[in-house]
Amino acid sequence: MSYGQTTPCNAPFNNMYIQLTGRVAPCWKLPGSCDMWSKDRSLMDIWKGDKFQKYRDALQENKFLNRCVECKKDIDDGVWPLAKAYQNYPVNNMPSMMEIELSNQCNLECIMCSGILSSGIRKNRDKLPPLPQIFDNTFLEQMKEFIPHLTELRVNGGEPFAQKILLDLLDIVGELKPELKVNIATNGTVYNKRVQGILDKCNIHLNISIDSLIPRRYEEIRINGSFDTLMKYFKIFKEYCHSNKRNLSIMVNPMNMNWEEMIEFVRFTEKHNCALWYNTVLYPMHVTIKHSSSKDLQKIILYLNKEIKKVKGYRNYSEAENLINLIEVWYLDSVDGTTISRGV
């Protein structure tokens, strides 16, 4: 197996993305064109298999297969590409990072989510039977071979703190490599003794999703969520991260019902001394900014350009800049024209 250090993307060389359906790929954009985990096809079989190698070979020749072309477009447009997320992780004979979604078990039914990532949505909105729990003790045993080689484990999908299979995996991490950096994307509304036990034994870093700082709007977006509960547990998680020198990030989904709050999150994260990330929401179309009319996109850009001047110098100012740049790309994709001046 050959490895390249200077390819446009290192994901096939240092990462495994494991989807709750059992699909395994170099990153979250590629599961449809990669491999499938089962009791008869192990994680090691997949890592050493032809499908991963196909992407390695292509990138070493500066070729972009399937959805890799989306990162190529982002690079060409000057937008932060997904490929950049993998450039600083070691390239060895084993993955140095894993991104895992082991279950869609979730206590919320967010309007921008789907049944594939939320058990509640699948049951109540989609009227479909539960997804099978594919991963079991066989998977956990196989993970023991990979955990010692990892420098980071990223956890997404559903609500991780509500998933027994994930908590069982983190128990193993705590036993084999407690110093392993574990990044967990959580909605911040689940906290109990089991969760605290995981926090105590593992090196947990938290990305907490908050889509509005207005209680009514938050609860309209995150159905079944309580803003008061979120803020109560946010204080606990913040104290844990700050006292243990762990990373704390706020993740926001900019949509057509909350975009005017995006700069307010720069202030919120400044106050609470945490990082800020904006997700790109592409589904469903009626809530996305990207699929807004060119007139509405222009309105959003002008408003955010005005508001961002008020937070210049804040730690997450550049994140807001990147968001505006992305929306400007969407605007330019919808009309012929030039970027709208920020006036700074």
C-alpha positions, -999 to +999 in steps of 0.1 A: +000+000+000+015+033-010+010+066+009+013+101-003+022+131+019+015+158-006-017+148-022-047+173-025-064+154+003-050+130+029-084+115+039-079+081+022-045+078+038-053+087+074-090+086+080-120+062+082-155+076+081-179+050+095-216+056+088-244+041+109-256+022+079-224+002+079-207+021+050-171+030+055-153+056+034-124+081+035-148+110+044-184+117+049-189+127+012-179+093-001-198+065+017-220+058-014-190+048-034-169+029-009-171-002+013-196-019+037-187-032+072-202-066+083-192-094+105-177-110+074-158-079+062-138-063+090-125-028+094-090-040+085-103-057+053-118-023+043-088-002+052-065-025+031-091-030+004-093-019-032-119+008-028-098+029-004-067+023-025-086+036-056-089+070-040-053+070-028-041+062-063-063+089-079-052+117-055-016+109-060-022+116-097-041+148-087-073+133-099-107+138-082-132+109-082-169+111-075-177+138-049-140+147-045-148+172-073-168+192-048-136+198-027-118+207-059-145+233-067-142+247-031-104+250-035-108+268-069-135+291-054-113+300-024-138+284+000-126+263+030-126+227+015-134+195+035-100+182+024-083+207+047-097+189+077-073+160+071-041+177+062-025+179+097-031+143+108-003+117+105-001+094+074+009+059+085-001+023+078-031+027+100-057+055+102-047+082+126-083+095+127-118+080+126-151+097+122-180+075+134-218+075+134-228+043+152-265+050+157-293+075+149-307+073+184-316+109+193-339+127+217-346+156+193-363+160+160-346+190+144-362+206+114-330+205+093-323+168+102-336+136+087-346+101+098-312+087+089-297+108+118-326+110+142-346+080+154-374+103+165-378+118+130-377+084+114-406+073+137-427+104+139-421+124+107-411+097+082-434+070+097-407+043+091-395+014+112-363+019+133-330+015+115-313-018+125-284-015+150-256-028+128-227-023+151-223-048+179-196-064+201-178-077+170-173-041+159-162-031+193-136-059+194-123-048+160-119-012+172-095-024+198-069-030+170-073+006+157-077+027+189-040+025+199-030+041+165-055+069+166-047+105+174-083+116+172-118+101+172-147+122+160-182+112+170-214+123+152-248+110+144-280+112+164-272+122+200-240+103+210-247+106+248-280+088+243-264+058+225-253+027+245-230+014+217-211+047+217-208+048+254-196+012+254-169+022+228-158+051+249-154+028+279-129+008+258-111+040+248-109+049+285-092+015+291-069+013+261-059+049+254-075+075+278-054+103+263-069+098+229-086+130+218-123+123+214-144+150+197-182+146+203-209+165+185-238+168+209-270+187+211-261+194+247-294+182+262-284+148+275-264+146+308-264+119+335-241+097+356-230+076+327-221+106+307-202+121+336-183+088+339-172+090+303-161+126+308-141+115+338-122+086+321-117+100+286-102+130+269-135+144+257-138+176+236-172+189+229-190+205+199-224+217+211-251+225+186-270+257+194-290+272+165-306+301+182-302+321+214-339+330+214-357+303+235-388+301+213-369+300+181-345+274+195-373+251+205-390+256+170-358+244+153-349+217+178-382+200+184-385+183+218-356+204+230-357+228+260-336+259+259-335+260+297-322+225+298-296+233+271-283+263+291-282+243+323-261+215+308-240+240+288-227+254+321-217+219+332-200+211+299-183+244+298-169+240+333-157+205+324-139+217+292-123+248+307-112+231+340-097+202+321-082+223+292-105+206+266-118+222+235-153+236+235-170+246+203-204+259+194-218+246+161-245+266+144-267+257+115-274+290+095-308+288+080-335+311+067-351+315+101-320+323+121-294+339+098-297+373+115-283+357+147-251+346+131-230+375+143-246+373+178-230+339+181-196+356+176-204+376+207-218+345+226-186+325+220-164+355+229-183+357+263-179+320+270-144+316+256-151+289+230-147+282+193-174+287+167-183+266+137-210+272+111-224+241+094-236+241+058-273+232+057-284+218+024-316+199+034-345+204+034-344+230+007-371+253+022-349+260+053-316+265+036-299+298+028-282+284-003-315+278-021-328+313-013-335+337-041-307+360-053-327+389-038-328+372-003-291+362-005-282+398-013-303+410+017-285+384+040-250+394+028-256+431+032-270+426+068-242+403+079-216+426+063-230+455+084-231+435+116-197+419+113-180+453+116-192+454+153-172+423+162-139+429+145-111+416+167-133+389+183-117+354+184-143+340+159-145+370+136-128+350+108-155+322+110-182+348+104-161+361+075-159+326+060-196+322+063-202+355+045-178+345+018-196+312+013-230+330+010-214+353-015-204+323-036-240+311-035-251+345-046-227+346-075-238+311-085-274+324-087-267+356-107-239+371-128-222+398-109-194+408-085-191+403-048-210+427-025-185+450-008-181+446+029-168+481+032-140+474+057 
